[in-house]
Amino acid sequence: VSDGEFIICARTDAKGVYGLDECINRSKKYIDAGADMIFPEGLDTAEEFK
């Protein structure tokens, strides 16, 4: 968890292998585990970013 000097960015490449639903699932788990931000690699459209 961020302490003001350190930020945790969690990246997932799950979309390319497992699909968008799994990418979203993993991203939510990273946030729940304390990541400050996520980097979901491979999103292609503005709709996928929502």
A tleap script that builds the chain and sets N, CA, C and O, in Angstrom:
source leaprc.protein.ff14SB
mol = sequence {
  NVAL SER ASP GLY GLU PHE ILE ILE CYS ALA
  ARG THR ASP ALA LYS GLY VAL TYR GLY LEU
  ASP GLU CYS ILE ASN ARG SER LYS LYS TYR
  ILE ASP ALA GLY ALA ASP MET ILE PHE PRO
  GLU GLY LEU ASP THR ALA GLU GLU PHE CLYS
}
set mol.1.N position { 0.848 -1.176 0.000 }
set mol.1.CA position { 0.000 0.000 0.000 }
set mol.1.C position { 0.889 1.233 0.000 }
set mol.1.O position { 1.916 1.268 0.678 }
set mol.2.N position { 0.499 2.221 -0.745 }
set mol.2.CA position { 1.290 3.436 -0.878 }
set mol.2.C position { 1.485 4.122 0.459 }
set mol.2.O position { 0.569 4.197 1.277 }
set mol.3.N position { 2.698 4.624 0.669 }
set mol.3.CA position { 2.984 5.369 1.892 }
set mol.3.C position { 3.288 6.828 1.578 }
set mol.3.O position { 3.809 7.547 2.430 }
set mol.4.N position { 2.973 7.269 0.380 }
set mol.4.CA position { 3.249 8.632 -0.029 }
set mol.4.C position { 4.554 8.760 -0.794 }
set mol.4.O position { 4.722 9.700 -1.570 }
set mol.5.N position { 5.476 7.836 -0.591 }
set mol.5.CA position { 6.744 7.841 -1.307 }
set mol.5.C position { 6.864 6.662 -2.264 }
set mol.5.O position { 7.729 6.650 -3.139 }
set mol.6.N position { 6.014 5.694 -2.098 }
set mol.6.CA position { 6.098 4.456 -2.865 }
set mol.6.C position { 4.714 4.115 -3.381 }
set mol.6.O position { 3.756 4.109 -2.608 }
set mol.7.N position { 4.586 3.831 -4.673 }
set mol.7.CA position { 3.300 3.488 -5.271 }
set mol.7.C position { 3.410 2.109 -5.915 }
set mol.7.O position { 4.379 1.815 -6.615 }
set mol.8.N position { 2.419 1.280 -5.673 }
set mol.8.CA position { 2.394 -0.056 -6.264 }
set mol.8.C position { 1.485 -0.044 -7.491 }
set mol.8.O position { 0.295 0.257 -7.393 }
set mol.9.N position { 2.062 -0.375 -8.648 }
set mol.9.CA position { 1.313 -0.501 -9.899 }
set mol.9.C position { 1.326 -1.970 -10.299 }
set mol.9.O position { 2.388 -2.539 -10.553 }
set mol.10.N position { 0.160 -2.577 -10.354 }
set mol.10.CA position { 0.047 -3.993 -10.706 }
set mol.10.C position { -0.329 -4.130 -12.177 }
set mol.10.O position { -1.314 -3.550 -12.633 }
set mol.11.N position { 0.460 -4.898 -12.907 }
set mol.11.CA position { 0.224 -5.109 -14.335 }
set mol.11.C position { -0.326 -6.511 -14.560 }
set mol.11.O position { 0.075 -7.467 -13.896 }
set mol.12.N position { -1.256 -6.616 -15.513 }
set mol.12.CA position { -1.751 -7.926 -15.915 }
set mol.12.C position { -1.784 -8.024 -17.437 }
set mol.12.O position { -2.199 -7.092 -18.126 }
set mol.13.N position { -1.343 -9.162 -17.941 }
set mol.13.CA position { -1.417 -9.470 -19.367 }
set mol.13.C position { -2.531 -10.485 -19.639 }
set mol.13.O position { -2.549 -11.125 -20.690 }
set mol.14.N position { -3.443 -10.627 -18.702 }
set mol.14.CA position { -4.457 -11.683 -18.770 }
set mol.14.C position { -5.398 -11.554 -19.964 }
set mol.14.O position { -5.885 -12.568 -20.465 }
set mol.15.N position { -5.663 -10.350 -20.428 }
set mol.15.CA position { -6.632 -10.200 -21.515 }
set mol.15.C position { -6.211 -10.970 -22.751 }
set mol.15.O position { -7.041 -11.634 -23.373 }
set mol.16.N position { -4.954 -10.898 -23.118 }
set mol.16.CA position { -4.484 -11.568 -24.319 }
set mol.16.C position { -4.553 -13.083 -24.251 }
set mol.16.O position { -4.675 -13.749 -25.279 }
set mol.17.N position { -4.477 -13.626 -23.052 }
set mol.17.CA position { -4.467 -15.080 -22.885 }
set mol.17.C position { -5.833 -15.612 -22.461 }
set mol.17.O position { -6.304 -16.621 -22.985 }
set mol.18.N position { -6.468 -14.924 -21.505 }
set mol.18.CA position { -7.699 -15.435 -20.895 }
set mol.18.C position { -8.954 -14.627 -21.215 }
set mol.18.O position { -10.062 -15.087 -20.938 }
set mol.19.N position { -8.806 -13.435 -21.792 }
set mol.19.CA position { -9.958 -12.615 -22.138 }
set mol.19.C position { -10.189 -11.466 -21.167 }
set mol.19.O position { -9.573 -11.383 -20.105 }
set mol.20.N position { -11.095 -10.587 -21.567 }
set mol.20.CA position { -11.362 -9.364 -20.816 }
set mol.20.C position { -11.920 -9.635 -19.419 }
set mol.20.O position { -11.525 -8.969 -18.462 }
set mol.21.N position { -12.823 -10.592 -19.289 }
set mol.21.CA position { -13.420 -10.863 -17.974 }
set mol.21.C position { -12.362 -11.257 -16.946 }
set mol.21.O position { -12.407 -10.801 -15.804 }
set mol.22.N position { -11.420 -12.095 -17.343 }
set mol.22.CA position { -10.360 -12.505 -16.415 }
set mol.22.C position { -9.418 -11.345 -16.118 }
set mol.22.O position { -8.912 -11.222 -15.003 }
set mol.23.N position { -9.185 -10.502 -17.103 }
set mol.23.CA position { -8.359 -9.310 -16.889 }
set mol.23.C position { -8.995 -8.409 -15.828 }
set mol.23.O position { -8.306 -7.910 -14.938 }
set mol.24.N position { -10.292 -8.207 -15.925 }
set mol.24.CA position { -11.016 -7.389 -14.946 }
set mol.24.C position { -10.985 -8.056 -13.576 }
set mol.24.O position { -10.747 -7.391 -12.568 }
set mol.25.N position { -11.220 -9.355 -13.531 }
set mol.25.CA position { -11.204 -10.104 -12.274 }
set mol.25.C position { -9.858 -9.960 -11.569 }
set mol.25.O position { -9.805 -9.670 -10.373 }
set mol.26.N position { -8.784 -10.161 -12.304 }
set mol.26.CA position { -7.450 -10.053 -11.706 }
set mol.26.C position { -7.157 -8.625 -11.264 }
set mol.26.O position { -6.577 -8.410 -10.200 }
set mol.27.N position { -7.551 -7.658 -12.069 }
set mol.27.CA position { -7.308 -6.257 -11.722 }
set mol.27.C position { -8.001 -5.886 -10.416 }
set mol.27.O position { -7.425 -5.192 -9.579 }
set mol.28.N position { -9.234 -6.347 -10.243 }
set mol.28.CA position { -9.961 -6.090 -8.998 }
set mol.28.C position { -9.254 -6.736 -7.810 }
set mol.28.O position { -9.184 -6.147 -6.731 }
set mol.29.N position { -8.732 -7.939 -8.004 }
set mol.29.CA position { -8.011 -8.616 -6.920 }
set mol.29.C position { -6.742 -7.864 -6.547 }
set mol.29.O position { -6.390 -7.799 -5.369 }
set mol.30.N position { -6.053 -7.299 -7.525 }
set mol.30.CA position { -4.838 -6.523 -7.239 }
set mol.30.C position { -5.176 -5.285 -6.412 }
set mol.30.O position { -4.459 -4.949 -5.469 }
set mol.31.N position { -6.264 -4.612 -6.765 }
set mol.31.CA position { -6.693 -3.437 -5.994 }
set mol.31.C position { -7.070 -3.864 -4.575 }
set mol.31.O position { -6.679 -3.211 -3.608 }
set mol.32.N position { -7.824 -4.953 -4.447 }
set mol.32.CA position { -8.204 -5.463 -3.120 }
set mol.32.C position { -6.983 -5.835 -2.283 }
set mol.32.O position { -7.002 -5.718 -1.058 }
set mol.33.N position { -5.921 -6.284 -2.953 }
set mol.33.CA position { -4.699 -6.686 -2.248 }
set mol.33.C position { -3.815 -5.503 -1.877 }
set mol.33.O position { -2.814 -5.668 -1.180 }
set mol.34.N position { -4.184 -4.297 -2.344 }
set mol.34.CA position { -3.440 -3.117 -1.931 }
set mol.34.C position { -2.730 -2.341 -3.017 }
set mol.34.O position { -2.065 -1.348 -2.720 }
set mol.35.N position { -2.847 -2.759 -4.273 }
set mol.35.CA position { -2.221 -1.994 -5.354 }
set mol.35.C position { -2.861 -0.606 -5.440 }
set mol.35.O position { -4.069 -0.455 -5.263 }
set mol.36.N position { -2.039 0.391 -5.711 }
set mol.36.CA position { -2.534 1.759 -5.843 }
set mol.36.C position { -3.118 2.023 -7.226 }
set mol.36.O position { -4.017 2.849 -7.385 }
set mol.37.N position { -2.602 1.317 -8.217 }
set mol.37.CA position { -3.091 1.472 -9.584 }
set mol.37.C position { -2.881 0.161 -10.324 }
set mol.37.O position { -2.115 -0.703 -9.897 }
set mol.38.N position { -3.582 0.035 -11.446 }
set mol.38.CA position { -3.426 -1.165 -12.260 }
set mol.38.C position { -3.011 -0.772 -13.669 }
set mol.38.O position { -3.265 0.348 -14.113 }
set mol.39.N position { -2.373 -1.699 -14.365 }
set mol.39.CA position { -1.986 -1.531 -15.757 }
set mol.39.C position { -2.456 -2.776 -16.503 }
set mol.39.O position { -1.712 -3.749 -16.626 }
set mol.40.N position { -3.700 -2.742 -17.003 }
set mol.40.CA position { -4.219 -3.893 -17.739 }
set mol.40.C position { -3.733 -3.849 -19.190 }
set mol.40.O position { -4.313 -3.153 -20.023 }
set mol.41.N position { -2.689 -4.581 -19.479 }
set mol.41.CA position { -2.060 -4.593 -20.803 }
set mol.41.C position { -3.006 -5.156 -21.857 }
set mol.41.O position { -3.713 -6.132 -21.605 }
set mol.42.N position { -3.018 -4.546 -23.031 }
set mol.42.CA position { -3.729 -5.103 -24.170 }
set mol.42.C position { -5.158 -4.650 -24.367 }
set mol.42.O position { -5.850 -5.187 -25.232 }
set mol.43.N position { -5.628 -3.679 -23.595 }
set mol.43.CA position { -6.975 -3.179 -23.841 }
set mol.43.C position { -6.961 -2.411 -25.157 }
set mol.43.O position { -6.030 -1.652 -25.428 }
set mol.44.N position { -7.997 -2.609 -25.978 }
set mol.44.CA position { -7.998 -2.073 -27.331 }
set mol.44.C position { -8.954 -0.917 -27.571 }
set mol.44.O position { -8.715 -0.101 -28.462 }
set mol.45.N position { -10.020 -0.828 -26.807 }
set mol.45.CA position { -11.035 0.190 -27.071 }
set mol.45.C position { -11.321 1.004 -25.812 }
set mol.45.O position { -11.005 0.589 -24.697 }
set mol.46.N position { -11.923 2.162 -26.018 }
set mol.46.CA position { -12.321 2.995 -24.881 }
set mol.46.C position { -13.320 2.249 -24.003 }
set mol.46.O position { -13.306 2.401 -22.781 }
set mol.47.N position { -14.176 1.454 -24.609 }
set mol.47.CA position { -15.171 0.683 -23.854 }
set mol.47.C position { -14.497 -0.310 -22.908 }
set mol.47.O position { -14.973 -0.516 -21.791 }
set mol.48.N position { -13.408 -0.922 -23.336 }
set mol.48.CA position { -12.699 -1.864 -22.472 }
set mol.48.C position { -12.082 -1.164 -21.267 }
set mol.48.O position { -11.946 -1.776 -20.207 }
set mol.49.N position { -11.714 0.079 -21.402 }
set mol.49.CA position { -11.136 0.825 -20.283 }
set mol.49.C position { -12.182 1.193 -19.241 }
set mol.49.O position { -11.830 1.477 -18.096 }
set mol.50.N position { -13.450 1.196 -19.608 }
set mol.50.CA position { -14.511 1.540 -18.658 }
set mol.50.C position { -14.700 0.397 -17.708 }
set mol.50.O position { -15.547 0.469 -16.817 }
savepdb mol mol.pdb
quit
